Structures are given as C-alpha cells and as structure tokens.
C-alpha cells in the first residue's frame, strides 16, 4: 500500500468471502512519517479473546505527530476477526489449524485461519524492520503484564529484540520473560527471517475501568518508548529497572478439578509483586456443593507474573504462575 509521507491511511485488506456472502478482511492502519526511517509492524487480537490492546492503539495513533515521525507504523488491531467475533481464543474453522498464533507462514488456499496468517505475513512481516505481536489476558479471567523475548536468537536480530523488550517494558510493565518463540507464530516467523520481534502480554478482558486504565497506560507508554528507542520519534528513552526471568525458572499453581475460582490476586499491582512459598493465591469452590475443595498456594518464593480473576474455571487451565529465579537488568 502506497502512503504519502506525513499521512495516515486506514484500509480493510480483503482475505476471503464468507458463506454469508460478506467479505472478511484485515483492518490495516498505516502512519507514514514526514521523515524517512524504519518500518515497525504491530498486530493484536491474534487470539480473539484478547482485546486489551485495541484502546491503546486508538490512543497511540491519535498521539503520534506525523511531522515528527521517522519511518512507518503499520498496525492491525484485529488480526483474527473470525475468532474476535466469537470472543474465542481460536477460529471456529472446522478442522486443521485453528489457532492463528501457530499458523504461520500461512497459506493463501488454506483454512481461513491460515489465510489470515498468509495475509499478515505479506502485509506486516515481509518488508518490516521490526515486529511487535500483542497479546493480553482474556477468557476465563486471565491477566498478565510482561514482555516476552526469545533468548535463543543470536546475532543482530536477537540483540535488537532484547533491546526492544526492555524498551517496551520500561513503559511500565517492568517484566521481561525469556521464552523460546514458536517458528509458527508471527514473532517467531519474523525472527526466522532475522527481523527483530517481541511478544507483549499485557492486560485482560472486561476489567473494571480503574484496572483497565492501568494496563492500557502500560501499553501506550511501552509503544511510545519503543518508538523513541527505534529512533522513530524524538525524545529521551525511559529506562526502568526490569525484572528478567527465563522459561525454565517458573512454577505454576493449577487446580486439580474444575469449579469456581476465588482469586486472591486480581489487581494490576499483584502482577510483578513478590509472593512467598505457601501464600494463598486462590481457592476452588465447588459450584454445586458450595464447598471450598482446594486451595491454590504459591509453589515457591518468587514474582507473580500470571494470574486470574474470579469466576468459572475449567480443569486443565493454568491458574497462577510464579518466576522462581529472576534478576534485575
């Protein structure tokens, strides 16, 4: 898509015609600065039940002064409209790959999910200098606040990805998680092409406005700080003390059966806070007998980085996650 310097365009990119006869496509926002520079691609709602970034995108795009912007910002706020319409983590395709997160590089003739992946690869990954893949908490009360980066990527792409993660987390999230990316994800596919990429995990869904605003501000400040870091906006880059932990240094507290979760860690401030081994994180209430049947306690001393709000909870899902070893960077 050709966009003149110093201008903004919004277009819907066609992907396929649905059974209803309507066209499904990807919403693409392109902001091109008045000055030359790199291209940063951003996508969200890869999982349809993770809508937190949408409001942050609206505010960030409204704040950007195109006269001061160097390069181009490409934003797809809803990467999986099919799943988004159903508030579902995965697409309601009949078979094969239904999780857009694992559908890359995609296929122009595959399932609808694979077609979305194919178009995202063409629009946002090929030709981009940097990629940010945004996730959040969602269905069943998931809440989180961190930035993921792949510690196994070597060379310039790996080093720049680490710098990007720190810059975004310095917007307020203050947690960076080192975790290997799947090459079938958008960010993992970008890294395989030597394009620096990070995956942001901030927020939840249907949160009270007072909590929603805190996560939204983390996203907005993280984006703006990243743009400064990349030299796309003028200003001084913020640098917070960041807590870093690796994938191998984490422990979970998961229920042994389904029920109603009574969570003790539902607030923005609970994420990134220290917990002690044995500390009560939540309780499982049998919704039929109305008895508390299980306590969920922290498996170790550490930092809480994944939590849940109270509500119905199915067996097999993750309850709470704690970083057991971490360091300040």
ABEGO torsion letter per residue (X at the ends): XBBBBGBBBBBBBBABBBAAGBBBBBBBBBBBBABBEBBBBBBBGABAABAAAAAAAAAAAAABBAAABBEBBBBBABABAAAAAAGBABBABABEBABAAAAOAEBAABBAAAAAAAAAAAAAABGBABBBBBBBBBBGGBBBBBBBBBAABBEAAAAAAAAAAAAAAAAGAGBBBBBBBBAABAAAAAAAAGBBBBBBBBEBBGBBAAAAAAAAAAAAAAAAAAAAAAGABBEBBBBBBBBBBBAABBBBBBBABBEBBBBABABAAABGBBBBBGBBABBBBBAAAGBBABBBBBABBEBBABBBBBEBBBBGBBABBBBABBBBX
